């Protein structure tokens, strides 16, 4: 491994790309410590150290933004408004014929148009995210941004600053894609999550009596989680494809065989994002209703709000059960949307390919979809297990509750996926130059 990195850094262009990527990540972390003007730091720290549904959401967003939310930085929203816009455009492409045609038939030009639409949609998504984030985090009684919504100029300044911060993060991601190594937006998220690992490890050492056991359990869980994620993420079902031969004179064209690789987990981490986004809303609503003047009603909704905080409350199993079911359902839904957009059966038919024993056309499409749904079951159960891993660790009471266990589920899935993708790109660069690579 060290020899491979030495070979990579020995190449001037590859060394330049690696150093450029590291420099952009450092710049992102520096920007993550620039706070939005007018932040009430006392209210923010009280929110992050709380135990309610709002505090659980704040800690997850703080992890995924690389700690930018801990001081309500200009990068507090990270690149997630852009990712949300991407997801919406992808889903609409399966419903709106013009977008689907643009994606299929217009090639690179069509993808550039869709990217433009994504940027345009990201602006209102960023504004809505900023407003929603500030309002939700102020629902506990303390205002994160005093005067937000009542004073015009401070409100405009905060919204403009947070939206500009999101597009600054997107711009840094695009710079990495163009001039660095890896997919820029994913690398930005990856850097933010990795930056929070030392703080999570430090929280394990707070109690000296439990520190060795907690640290050992943390390391073991990390290793096992990485192993399972890599095993499932790299798993695929290969459908054999045969191409017909064409004879012209004495020459034979076409022929041969290949395969269609269908991933076990085609949806990636998107079902986790969908499920977490949906489950935030009930917790916030229950928390608001818990302020009822009737003691019985207040106690009832307070219990439900505690259940949706993802902590150690007695009813928290309801939250995790719904999380598991939503992740499994979204995995099937998103995979079906992606498979319909790719339209593999028509592509094979146009290229003269066919699956042995399966009639081309509609029958091939049905066969590919059936195989995809069978292997997606395993991928959906895997994502559901990753989603509820924090609940299992909390029930076992080995790792302290202060540690943000999202790093062991959603965060670890993102980290491993980004590392695998980046290693493949390094492998391609080294293979072009006849160096021995990472993957065997």
NORJOKA-V723493 format. One record per residue. N is the residue number from 1. RES is the residue in one small letter. OMEGA is omega in whole degrees, 0 to 359 (999 if undefined). BURIAL is 1 if it has 16 or more other ideal C-beta (glycine too) atoms within 10 Angstrom, else 0. Layout:
n=N res=RES omega=OMEGA burial=BURIAL
n=N res=RES omega=OMEGA burial=BURIAL
//
This chain:
n=1 res=x omega=179 burial=0
n=2 res=x omega=179 burial=0
n=3 res=x omega=179 burial=0
n=4 res=x omega=178 burial=1
n=5 res=x omega=178 burial=0
n=6 res=x omega=177 burial=0
n=7 res=x omega=181 burial=0
n=8 res=x omega=180 burial=1
n=9 res=x omega=177 burial=0
n=10 res=x omega=179 burial=0
n=11 res=x omega=186 burial=1
n=12 res=x omega=183 burial=0
n=13 res=x omega=179 burial=0
n=14 res=x omega=177 burial=1
n=15 res=x omega=179 burial=0
n=16 res=x omega=180 burial=0
n=17 res=x omega=180 burial=1
n=18 res=x omega=179 burial=1
n=19 res=x omega=177 burial=0
n=20 res=x omega=179 burial=1
n=21 res=x omega=179 burial=1
n=22 res=x omega=179 burial=0
n=23 res=x omega=178 burial=0
n=24 res=x omega=179 burial=1
n=25 res=x omega=177 burial=1
n=26 res=x omega=178 burial=0
n=27 res=x omega=178 burial=0
n=28 res=x omega=180 burial=1
n=29 res=x omega=176 burial=1
n=30 res=x omega=179 burial=0
n=31 res=x omega=181 burial=1
n=32 res=x omega=179 burial=1
n=33 res=x omega=177 burial=0
n=34 res=x omega=186 burial=0
n=35 res=x omega=172 burial=1
n=36 res=x omega=181 burial=1
n=37 res=x omega=175 burial=0
n=38 res=x omega=182 burial=1
n=39 res=x omega=174 burial=1
n=40 res=x omega=186 burial=1
n=41 res=x omega=180 burial=0
n=42 res=x omega=179 burial=0
n=43 res=x omega=181 burial=1
n=44 res=x omega=180 burial=1
n=45 res=x omega=176 burial=0
n=46 res=x omega=178 burial=0
n=47 res=x omega=184 burial=1
n=48 res=x omega=181 burial=0
n=49 res=x omega=181 burial=0
n=50 res=x omega=183 burial=0
n=51 res=x omega=184 burial=0
n=52 res=x omega=180 burial=1
n=53 res=x omega=179 burial=1
n=54 res=x omega=179 burial=1
n=55 res=x omega=178 burial=1
n=56 res=x omega=178 burial=1
n=57 res=x omega=181 burial=1
n=58 res=x omega=181 burial=1
n=59 res=x omega=177 burial=1
n=60 res=x omega=179 burial=1
n=61 res=x omega=178 burial=1
n=62 res=x omega=177 burial=1
n=63 res=x omega=185 burial=1
n=64 res=x omega=177 burial=1
n=65 res=x omega=178 burial=1
n=66 res=x omega=180 burial=1
n=67 res=x omega=182 burial=1
n=68 res=x omega=181 burial=1
n=69 res=x omega=183 burial=1
n=70 res=x omega=172 burial=1
n=71 res=x omega=181 burial=1
n=72 res=x omega=183 burial=1
n=73 res=x omega=175 burial=1
n=74 res=x omega=178 burial=1
n=75 res=x omega=184 burial=1
n=76 res=x omega=180 burial=1
n=77 res=x omega=181 burial=1
n=78 res=x omega=179 burial=1
n=79 res=x omega=188 burial=1
n=80 res=x omega=171 burial=1
n=81 res=x omega=178 burial=1
n=82 res=x omega=178 burial=1
n=83 res=x omega=177 burial=1
n=84 res=x omega=178 burial=1
n=85 res=x omega=177 burial=1
n=86 res=x omega=180 burial=1
n=87 res=x omega=180 burial=0
n=88 res=x omega=179 burial=0
n=89 res=x omega=179 burial=1
n=90 res=x omega=180 burial=1
n=91 res=x omega=179 burial=1
n=92 res=x omega=179 burial=0
n=93 res=x omega=177 burial=1
n=94 res=x omega=183 burial=1
n=95 res=x omega=182 burial=0
n=96 res=x omega=184 burial=0
n=97 res=x omega=182 burial=0
n=98 res=x omega=177 burial=0
n=99 res=x omega=178 burial=1
n=100 res=x omega=178 burial=1
n=101 res=x omega=179 burial=0
n=102 res=x omega=182 burial=1
n=103 res=x omega=186 burial=1
n=104 res=x omega=194 burial=0
n=105 res=x omega=187 burial=0
n=106 res=x omega=173 burial=0
n=107 res=x omega=184 burial=0
n=108 res=x omega=179 burial=0
n=109 res=x omega=178 burial=0
n=110 res=x omega=179 burial=1
n=111 res=x omega=177 burial=0
n=112 res=x omega=177 burial=0
n=113 res=x omega=178 burial=0
n=114 res=x omega=178 burial=1
n=115 res=x omega=176 burial=0
n=116 res=x omega=177 burial=0
n=117 res=x omega=179 burial=1
n=118 res=x omega=178 burial=1
n=119 res=x omega=180 burial=0
n=120 res=x omega=180 burial=0
n=121 res=x omega=181 burial=1
n=122 res=x omega=180 burial=1
n=123 res=x omega=177 burial=0
n=124 res=x omega=178 burial=0
n=125 res=x omega=178 burial=1
n=126 res=x omega=179 burial=1
n=127 res=x omega=179 burial=1
n=128 res=x omega=179 burial=0
n=129 res=x omega=180 burial=1
n=130 res=x omega=180 burial=1
n=131 res=x omega=181 burial=1
n=132 res=x omega=181 burial=0
n=133 res=x omega=181 burial=1
n=134 res=x omega=181 burial=1
n=135 res=x omega=182 burial=0
n=136 res=x omega=182 burial=1
n=137 res=x omega=177 burial=1
n=138 res=x omega=185 burial=1
n=139 res=x omega=181 burial=1
n=140 res=x omega=179 burial=1
n=141 res=x omega=178 burial=0
n=142 res=x omega=181 burial=0
n=143 res=x omega=177 burial=1
n=144 res=x omega=177 burial=1
n=145 res=x omega=180 burial=1
n=146 res=x omega=178 burial=0
n=147 res=x omega=180 burial=0
n=148 res=x omega=180 burial=1
n=149 res=x omega=179 burial=0
n=150 res=x omega=176 burial=0
n=151 res=x omega=189 burial=0
n=152 res=x omega=185 burial=0
n=153 res=x omega=176 burial=0
n=154 res=x omega=179 burial=1
n=155 res=x omega=179 burial=1
n=156 res=x omega=181 burial=0
n=157 res=x omega=180 burial=0
n=158 res=x omega=180 burial=1
n=159 res=x omega=180 burial=1
n=160 res=x omega=181 burial=0
n=161 res=x omega=182 burial=1
n=162 res=x omega=177 burial=1
n=163 res=x omega=177 burial=1
n=164 res=x omega=178 burial=0
n=165 res=x omega=177 burial=1
n=166 res=x omega=181 burial=1
n=167 res=x omega=173 burial=1
n=168 res=x omega=178 burial=1
n=169 res=x omega=178 burial=1
n=170 res=x omega=180 burial=1
n=171 res=x omega=177 burial=0
n=172 res=x omega=178 burial=1
n=173 res=x omega=179 burial=1
n=174 res=x omega=176 burial=0
n=175 res=x omega=178 burial=1
n=176 res=x omega=180 burial=1
n=177 res=x omega=185 burial=1
n=178 res=x omega=188 burial=0
n=179 res=x omega=183 burial=0
n=180 res=x omega=181 burial=1
n=181 res=x omega=176 burial=1
n=182 res=x omega=178 burial=1
n=183 res=x omega=193 burial=1
n=184 res=x omega=183 burial=1
n=185 res=x omega=179 burial=1
n=186 res=x omega=179 burial=1
n=187 res=x omega=178 burial=1
n=188 res=x omega=178 burial=1
n=189 res=x omega=179 burial=1
n=190 res=x omega=180 burial=1
n=191 res=x omega=179 burial=1
n=192 res=x omega=180 burial=1
n=193 res=x omega=181 burial=1
n=194 res=x omega=181 burial=1
n=195 res=x omega=181 burial=1
n=196 res=x omega=183 burial=1
n=197 res=x omega=179 burial=0
n=198 res=x omega=180 burial=0
n=199 res=x omega=178 burial=0
n=200 res=x omega=178 burial=1
n=201 res=x omega=180 burial=0
n=202 res=x omega=180 burial=0
n=203 res=x omega=178 burial=1
n=204 res=x omega=186 burial=1
n=205 res=x omega=182 burial=0
n=206 res=x omega=180 burial=0
n=207 res=x omega=184 burial=0
n=208 res=x omega=183 burial=0
n=209 res=x omega=182 burial=0
n=210 res=x omega=187 burial=1
n=211 res=x omega=182 burial=0
n=212 res=x omega=181 burial=0
n=213 res=x omega=181 burial=0
n=214 res=x omega=180 burial=1
n=215 res=x omega=178 burial=0
n=216 res=x omega=178 burial=0
n=217 res=x omega=179 burial=1
n=218 res=x omega=181 burial=1
n=219 res=x omega=180 burial=0
n=220 res=x omega=180 burial=0
n=221 res=x omega=178 burial=1
n=222 res=x omega=182 burial=0
n=223 res=x omega=180 burial=0
n=224 res=x omega=180 burial=0
n=225 res=x omega=179 burial=1
n=226 res=x omega=180 burial=0
n=227 res=x omega=182 burial=0
n=228 res=x omega=181 burial=1
n=229 res=x omega=179 burial=1
n=230 res=x omega=182 burial=0
n=231 res=x omega=182 burial=0
n=232 res=x omega=182 burial=1
n=233 res=x omega=181 burial=1
n=234 res=x omega=181 burial=0
n=235 res=x omega=180 burial=0
n=236 res=x omega=174 burial=0
n=237 res=x omega=182 burial=0
n=238 res=x omega=179 burial=0
n=239 res=x omega=182 burial=1
n=240 res=x omega=180 burial=0
n=241 res=x omega=179 burial=1
n=242 res=x omega=178 burial=1
n=243 res=x omega=181 burial=1
n=244 res=x omega=179 burial=0
n=245 res=x omega=175 burial=0
n=246 res=x omega=182 burial=0
n=247 res=x omega=177 burial=0
n=248 res=x omega=185 burial=0
n=249 res=x omega=179 burial=0
n=250 res=x omega=183 burial=0
n=251 res=x omega=180 burial=0
n=252 res=x omega=180 burial=0
n=253 res=x omega=177 burial=0
n=254 res=x omega=183 burial=0
n=255 res=x omega=180 burial=0
n=256 res=x omega=181 burial=0
n=257 res=x omega=177 burial=0
n=258 res=x omega=180 burial=0
n=259 res=x omega=174 burial=0
n=260 res=x omega=179 burial=1
n=261 res=x omega=176 burial=0
n=262 res=x omega=182 burial=1
n=263 res=x omega=175 burial=1
n=264 res=x omega=178 burial=1
n=265 res=x omega=180 burial=1
n=266 res=x omega=188 burial=1
n=267 res=x omega=181 burial=1
n=268 res=x omega=184 burial=1
n=269 res=x omega=186 burial=1
n=270 res=x omega=177 burial=1
n=271 res=x omega=178 burial=1
n=272 res=x omega=179 burial=1
n=273 res=x omega=179 burial=1
n=274 res=x omega=184 burial=1
n=275 res=x omega=180 burial=1
n=276 res=x omega=180 burial=1
n=277 res=x omega=181 burial=0
n=278 res=x omega=184 burial=0
n=279 res=x omega=176 burial=1
n=280 res=x omega=186 burial=1
n=281 res=x omega=179 burial=0
n=282 res=x omega=180 burial=1
n=283 res=x omega=179 burial=1
n=284 res=x omega=180 burial=1
n=285 res=x omega=179 burial=1
n=286 res=x omega=180 burial=1
n=287 res=x omega=178 burial=1
n=288 res=x omega=180 burial=0
n=289 res=x omega=179 burial=0
n=290 res=x omega=177 burial=1
n=291 res=x omega=180 burial=0
n=292 res=x omega=178 burial=0
n=293 res=x omega=177 burial=0
n=294 res=x omega=183 burial=0
n=295 res=x omega=182 burial=0
n=296 res=x omega=179 burial=0
n=297 res=x omega=180 burial=0
n=298 res=x omega=180 burial=0
n=299 res=x omega=181 burial=0
n=300 res=x omega=182 burial=0
n=301 res=x omega=175 burial=1
n=302 res=x omega=177 burial=1
n=303 res=x omega=179 burial=0
n=304 res=x omega=178 burial=1
n=305 res=x omega=177 burial=1
n=306 res=x omega=179 burial=1
n=307 res=x omega=182 burial=1
n=308 res=x omega=177 burial=1
n=309 res=x omega=180 burial=1
n=310 res=x omega=182 burial=1
n=311 res=x omega=184 burial=1
n=312 res=x omega=180 burial=0
n=313 res=x omega=186 burial=1
n=314 res=x omega=182 burial=0
n=315 res=x omega=184 burial=0
n=316 res=x omega=178 burial=1
n=317 res=x omega=178 burial=0
n=318 res=x omega=179 burial=0
n=319 res=x omega=184 burial=1
n=320 res=x omega=175 burial=1
n=321 res=x omega=178 burial=0
n=322 res=x omega=177 burial=1
n=323 res=x omega=180 burial=1
n=324 res=x omega=183 burial=1
n=325 res=x omega=180 burial=0
n=326 res=x omega=179 burial=1
n=327 res=x omega=179 burial=1
n=328 res=x omega=180 burial=1
n=329 res=x omega=180 burial=0
n=330 res=x omega=178 burial=1
n=331 res=x omega=178 burial=1
n=332 res=x omega=182 burial=1
n=333 res=x omega=184 burial=0
n=334 res=x omega=178 burial=1
n=335 res=x omega=178 burial=1
n=336 res=x omega=179 burial=1
n=337 res=x omega=180 burial=1
n=338 res=x omega=181 burial=1
n=339 res=x omega=179 burial=1
n=340 res=x omega=179 burial=0
n=341 res=x omega=182 burial=0
n=342 res=x omega=175 burial=0
n=343 res=x omega=186 burial=0
n=344 res=x omega=184 burial=1
n=345 res=x omega=179 burial=1
n=346 res=x omega=179 burial=0
n=347 res=x omega=178 burial=0
n=348 res=x omega=182 burial=1
n=349 res=x omega=179 burial=0
n=350 res=x omega=182 burial=0
n=351 res=x omega=179 burial=0
n=352 res=x omega=179 burial=0
n=353 res=x omega=178 burial=1
n=354 res=x omega=176 burial=1
n=355 res=x omega=183 burial=1
n=356 res=x omega=179 burial=0
n=357 res=x omega=181 burial=0
n=358 res=x omega=180 burial=1
n=359 res=x omega=179 burial=0
n=360 res=x omega=178 burial=0
n=361 res=x omega=186 burial=0
n=362 res=x omega=180 burial=0
n=363 res=x omega=177 burial=0
n=364 res=x omega=179 burial=1
n=365 res=x omega=179 burial=1
n=366 res=x omega=180 burial=0
n=367 res=x omega=180 burial=1
n=368 res=x omega=180 burial=1
n=369 res=x omega=180 burial=1
n=370 res=x omega=178 burial=0
n=371 res=x omega=180 burial=1
n=372 res=x omega=181 burial=1
n=373 res=x omega=179 burial=0
n=374 res=x omega=182 burial=0
n=375 res=x omega=177 burial=1
n=376 res=x omega=177 burial=1
n=377 res=x omega=178 burial=0
n=378 res=x omega=179 burial=0
n=379 res=x omega=180 burial=1
n=380 res=x omega=178 burial=1
n=381 res=x omega=177 burial=0
n=382 res=x omega=179 burial=1
n=383 res=x omega=177 burial=1
n=384 res=x omega=177 burial=1
n=385 res=x omega=177 burial=1
n=386 res=x omega=182 burial=1
n=387 res=x omega=184 burial=1
n=388 res=x omega=179 burial=1
n=389 res=x omega=177 burial=1
n=390 res=x omega=179 burial=1
n=391 res=x omega=180 burial=1
n=392 res=x omega=180 burial=0
n=393 res=x omega=179 burial=1
n=394 res=x omega=179 burial=1
n=395 res=x omega=179 burial=0
n=396 res=x omega=176 burial=0
n=397 res=x omega=177 burial=0
n=398 res=x omega=181 burial=0
n=399 res=x omega=182 burial=1
n=400 res=x omega=181 burial=1
n=401 res=x omega=181 burial=0
n=402 res=x omega=181 burial=0
n=403 res=x omega=179 burial=1
n=404 res=x omega=186 burial=1
n=405 res=x omega=176 burial=1
n=406 res=x omega=178 burial=1
n=407 res=x omega=181 burial=1
n=408 res=x omega=181 burial=1
n=409 res=x omega=181 burial=1
n=410 res=x omega=182 burial=1
n=411 res=x omega=182 burial=1
n=412 res=x omega=177 burial=1
n=413 res=x omega=179 burial=1
n=414 res=x omega=183 burial=1
n=415 res=x omega=182 burial=1
n=416 res=x omega=179 burial=1
n=417 res=x omega=180 burial=1
n=418 res=x omega=179 burial=1
n=419 res=x omega=179 burial=1
n=420 res=x omega=180 burial=0
n=421 res=x omega=180 burial=1
n=422 res=x omega=179 burial=1
n=423 res=x omega=178 burial=1
n=424 res=x omega=179 burial=0
n=425 res=x omega=175 burial=0
n=426 res=x omega=177 burial=1
n=427 res=x omega=180 burial=1
n=428 res=x omega=179 burial=0
n=429 res=x omega=181 burial=1
n=430 res=x omega=179 burial=1
n=431 res=x omega=178 burial=0
n=432 res=x omega=182 burial=0
n=433 res=x omega=173 burial=0
n=434 res=x omega=174 burial=0
n=435 res=x omega=176 burial=1
n=436 res=x omega=188 burial=0
n=437 res=x omega=183 burial=1
n=438 res=x omega=191 burial=0
n=439 res=x omega=180 burial=0
n=440 res=x omega=999 burial=0
//
